[in-house]
């Protein structure tokens, strides 16, 4: 925050806002990296991108999740991370089989808390605007995925209709 008017730039000199292209990664704070990798490895198939003493990265195609040691805050209530999957019901089955409590929300949501209180929302790829490039989907083994008409309508309204 500027301390005096001499530090404030005239409006004509302030550069315009910069567009954001997407999210490269997110960081989830966890207690123990080995436990976190084991927990998420029981739920999701992933490749480990890298690891240090305080952080491990999980690849999500052209994005990643950084698991960072040191969670100290209470469990998330509304703040969450939405992970996109090819089959939301398959994730539900894996969660149940692993004894992970699914949060009581309306049917269209599939949320759970990890052991450190990170709230994770699972979303099916076909129903949302989020789109991976065809070459990325193919490289991930999901070249067969398609969007619903409603998702395509949302993209079309923004001038982003897939070919």
Secondary structure, 3 states (H helix, E strand, C coil): CCCCHHHCCCHHHCCCCCCCCCCCEEEEEECCHHHHHHHHHHHCCCCEEEECCCEEEEEECCEEEEEEECCCCCCCCCCCEEEEECCHHHHHHHHHHCCCCECCCCCCCCEEECCCCCEEEEEEHHHCCCCCCHHHHHHHCCCCCCCCHHHHHHHHHCCCCCC
